[in-house]
Amino acid sequence: MDILKLKGSGQAQTTSEDKVAKPEISSLASVAADRSESKGDFVPRRPGAGLEAKGVHAWFGKHHVLANVSLNFPSGTVTALIGPSGCGKSTFLRTLNRMHEFIPGAGMAGEVLLDGTDIYKSGTDVTKIRLKVGMVFQKPNPFPSMTIGENVLSGIKLAQLKVSNKDDLLEECLQRAGLWNEVKDRLSAHGGSLSGGQQQRLCIARALAVKPEVLLMDEPCSALDPGSTLRIEETIRQLTESVIVVIVTHNMQQAARVSDFTGFFLSDGGPGQLVEVASTKEIFSRPKDERTEAYVTGRFG
């Protein structure tokens, strides 16, 4: 499994998850082992399918925040990115669908390959890239003036995609996001009328409507209650049947529960770096780098 290295630094804000005491490594290893056993051996859906970063660098103006990133996300997997705030996790995530370039003064070098094609290649249609590589943010952001149904189908409308049966697609996306049974009788209600956890699942349904190959998730559960977090984690596990998932999280238990691979980021005053990346079971049971072990056991970070 070709999951390699990373470097980065971002400006992530401290959340309640930062303050939660991290469990002992033996407990995390047990959780990761249970997921590994329940999922079984990983078999790629097709050779060469997936997302891969090669030698990626990122800047904010002259500030070098991400250095020499190389990391592979195979099809059919969930990868968790962990590490202290400000070590580049979110910055890296934004380079994977070209959202980093939205920031004034931002710069990037390197390659990001989707099914073998560089999404930064000259002449690439950025809109089409963001349809294939969707993103769910830390705070739910449904369109407040749209109904629940309109929110889910908004990407279809904006991209002018043809859909044979919108009602079927609407139900499918809400089912996959674990929200259908809760909203099927009020699809004409505004998205803002939902609870925070429901709004986040609505945003997941909206991202799924355009049939992405990859779904990026930047701390999607940090503002949610445990029940909503559990439902979103169930959704993440189910999505890997058809979507590559990359999730940034400060919650070690969450990384152990949902991911197949985990990468640990750290910044020591310069650009952040990926200290170590391996199967989640290995990261939480026998990490190779002492800094990784110190972080996952809560001795720093």
C-alpha positions in Angstrom: 0.0 0.0 0.0 1.7 3.1 -1.2 0.9 5.8 1.4 3.9 8.0 1.8 4.8 11.4 3.2 3.5 14.8 3.9 4.4 18.2 5.2 2.2 21.1 6.1 1.0 23.9 8.4 -2.4 25.5 8.6 -4.3 27.9 10.8 -6.9 25.5 12.2 -8.9 26.9 15.2 -8.9 25.1 18.5 -12.2 23.2 19.0 -13.7 21.3 21.8 -12.2 18.2 20.4 -8.7 19.6 21.0 -9.5 19.6 24.7 -10.7 16.1 25.0 -8.2 13.8 26.8 -6.9 11.2 24.4 -7.5 7.6 25.4 -4.7 5.1 26.0 -3.0 3.7 22.9 -4.2 0.1 23.8 -7.8 1.3 23.7 -7.3 3.0 20.3 -5.5 -0.1 18.9 -8.4 -2.2 20.0 -11.0 0.1 18.2 -8.8 0.2 15.1 -8.4 -3.6 15.1 -12.2 -4.1 15.4 -12.7 -1.9 12.3 -10.0 -3.7 10.4 -11.5 -7.1 11.2 -15.1 -6.0 10.4 -14.1 -4.6 7.0 -11.8 -7.5 6.0 -8.9 -7.4 3.5 -8.8 -4.3 1.3 -9.2 -5.0 -2.4 -8.9 -2.1 -4.8 -11.9 -1.6 -7.1 -9.7 -1.2 -10.1 -5.9 -0.8 -10.6 -4.7 2.8 -10.6 -8.0 4.2 -9.2 -7.6 6.8 -6.5 -6.2 10.1 -5.5 -2.5 10.8 -5.1 -0.5 13.8 -4.0 3.1 14.1 -5.3 5.7 16.6 -4.0 3.0 19.1 -3.0 4.1 22.4 -1.5 1.8 25.2 -0.3 2.4 28.9 0.6 0.4 31.8 2.0 2.3 34.7 0.5 5.9 34.1 1.4 5.0 31.8 4.3 5.8 28.2 3.4 3.2 26.0 5.2 3.3 22.7 3.4 6.4 21.0 2.1 7.1 18.1 -0.2 3.8 16.2 0.3 3.5 12.7 -1.3 0.5 10.7 -0.2 -1.7 8.1 -1.9 -5.4 7.6 -1.2 -6.5 4.3 -2.8 -10.1 3.7 -3.9 -12.4 2.2 -1.4 -10.6 3.6 1.7 -11.0 6.2 4.4 -7.8 8.1 5.5 -7.7 10.1 8.6 -5.3 13.1 9.0 -4.4 13.8 12.6 -2.1 16.2 14.4 -2.0 19.4 16.5 -3.8 22.5 15.2 -1.7 24.5 12.8 0.3 21.6 11.3 -1.1 21.7 7.8 -3.9 19.1 7.8 -6.6 21.5 6.5 -4.2 23.3 4.1 -3.4 19.9 2.6 -7.0 19.0 2.3 -7.8 22.2 0.4 -5.0 21.4 -2.2 -6.8 18.2 -3.1 -9.6 19.9 -4.9 -8.0 23.2 -5.7 -9.7 25.2 -3.0 -6.4 26.4 -1.6 -6.1 28.8 -4.6 -9.2 30.6 -3.5 -7.2 32.2 -0.7 -5.5 35.6 -1.7 -1.8 35.2 -2.0 -1.9 31.4 -1.8 0.6 29.4 -3.9 1.0 25.7 -4.7 3.6 23.4 -6.4 3.5 19.7 -7.1 1.0 17.3 -8.5 -2.4 16.0 -7.4 -3.4 13.0 -9.5 -7.0 11.8 -9.8 -7.1 8.5 -11.5 -3.7 9.3 -12.9 -4.4 12.8 -14.3 -3.0 15.9 -12.6 -5.9 18.2 -11.5 -3.5 21.1 -11.7 -2.6 20.5 -15.3 -2.9 23.6 -17.5 -6.3 23.8 -19.1 -8.1 21.7 -16.5 -11.7 22.7 -15.8 -11.6 23.5 -12.1 -15.4 23.2 -11.8 -15.4 19.7 -13.0 -12.6 18.8 -10.6 -14.7 20.1 -7.7 -17.6 17.9 -8.8 -15.3 14.9 -8.7 -13.6 15.9 -5.4 -16.3 17.2 -3.1 -15.8 18.8 0.4 -17.7 18.9 3.7 -16.6 21.7 6.0 -16.3 21.9 9.8 -19.5 24.0 10.2 -22.6 22.9 8.3 -23.4 25.3 5.5 -26.8 24.5 3.9 -28.2 27.2 1.7 -30.6 29.0 4.1 -33.0 30.2 1.5 -33.4 26.7 -0.1 -35.6 23.8 1.0 -34.1 20.5 2.1 -34.7 19.1 -1.4 -33.4 22.1 -3.2 -30.2 22.0 -1.1 -29.5 18.4 -2.0 -30.0 19.1 -5.8 -28.3 22.5 -5.8 -25.0 21.2 -7.2 -26.9 19.4 -10.0 -28.5 22.7 -11.0 -25.4 24.8 -10.7 -23.4 22.4 -12.8 -26.2 22.0 -15.3 -26.1 18.2 -15.0 -28.8 16.1 -16.6 -30.6 13.8 -14.2 -33.3 11.4 -15.4 -35.2 11.2 -12.1 -34.5 13.9 -9.6 -36.8 12.4 -7.0 -35.0 9.1 -7.0 -31.6 10.9 -6.8 -32.9 13.0 -3.9 -34.0 10.0 -2.0 -30.8 8.1 -2.8 -28.5 10.9 -1.5 -30.5 11.4 1.7 -30.5 7.7 2.3 -26.7 7.5 1.8 -26.3 10.4 4.2 -28.5 8.7 6.8 -31.1 11.5 6.7 -34.0 10.2 4.6 -36.2 8.8 7.4 -35.9 12.0 9.4 -36.8 14.4 6.6 -38.8 12.5 3.9 -42.1 14.1 5.1 -40.7 17.7 5.1 -38.5 18.1 2.1 -40.1 21.5 1.4 -38.9 22.8 4.8 -35.9 25.1 4.8 -32.5 23.5 5.4 -31.8 25.9 8.2 -34.7 24.4 10.2 -32.7 21.2 10.8 -30.5 20.5 13.8 -26.8 20.9 13.5 -26.2 17.2 13.0 -28.9 17.0 10.4 -27.6 20.0 8.6 -24.2 18.4 8.3 -25.7 15.2 6.9 -27.7 17.4 4.5 -24.4 18.9 3.3 -23.0 15.4 2.8 -26.1 14.5 0.8 -25.6 17.7 -1.3 -22.0 16.7 -2.0 -23.0 13.1 -3.0 -25.6 14.3 -5.5 -23.0 15.1 -8.1 -21.5 11.6 -7.8 -18.0 12.5 -6.6 -15.1 10.1 -6.6 -13.6 11.7 -3.5 -15.2 13.3 -0.4 -12.9 15.5 1.7 -14.2 16.2 5.3 -12.6 18.9 7.5 -13.5 18.1 11.1 -17.1 17.4 10.1 -18.1 16.4 13.7 -16.3 18.9 15.8 -19.4 21.0 16.6 -21.8 18.0 16.9 -23.2 16.0 19.8 -22.2 12.3 20.2 -25.4 11.0 18.7 -25.0 13.1 15.5 -21.3 12.2 15.4 -22.1 8.5 15.5 -24.6 8.8 12.6 -22.1 10.7 10.5 -19.4 8.1 11.2 -21.8 5.4 10.1 -22.3 7.3 6.9 -18.5 7.6 6.3 -18.1 3.8 6.7 -20.8 3.2 4.2 -19.6 5.7 1.7 -16.3 3.8 0.9 -18.3 1.4 -1.2 -18.2 4.1 -3.9 -16.2 7.1 -2.6 -12.7 7.7 -1.3 -13.0 9.6 2.0 -10.3 11.8 3.5 -11.1 13.2 7.0 -9.3 15.7 9.1 -10.0 15.0 12.8 -8.7 15.9 16.2 -10.6 13.0 17.7 -8.4 9.9 18.1 -11.3 7.6 18.8 -13.0 8.8 15.6 -9.9 8.2 13.5 -9.7 4.7 15.0 -13.4 4.0 14.4 -13.7 5.1 10.8 -10.4 5.1 8.9 -8.3 2.4 7.2 -5.2 4.6 7.1 -4.0 7.4 9.3 -1.4 10.1 8.7 0.2 12.1 11.6 1.1 15.7 10.9 3.5 17.8 13.0 5.1 21.3 12.6 8.3 22.1 14.4 8.5 25.8 13.6 8.9 25.4 9.9 6.6 23.9 7.3 4.5 21.1 8.7 5.4 17.5 7.9 3.8 14.1 7.9 5.8 12.3 10.5 4.3 8.9 9.9 1.5 7.3 7.9 0.4 3.7 8.0 -2.7 1.5 8.5 -4.8 2.9 11.4 -4.3 -0.3 13.3 -0.5 0.1 13.1 -0.6 3.8 14.0 -2.5 3.1 17.2 -0.7 -0.2 18.2 2.9 0.1 17.0 3.8 3.5 15.6 7.4 3.7 14.3 8.0 7.3 15.4 8.1 8.2 19.1 6.4 11.5 18.3 3.4 9.7 16.8 3.2 7.6 20.0 3.5 10.7 22.2 0.6 12.3 20.3 -1.8 9.5 20.1 -1.3 8.7 23.8 -1.9 12.4 24.7 1.5 13.2 26.0 1.5 16.4 23.8 -0.9 18.1 21.4 
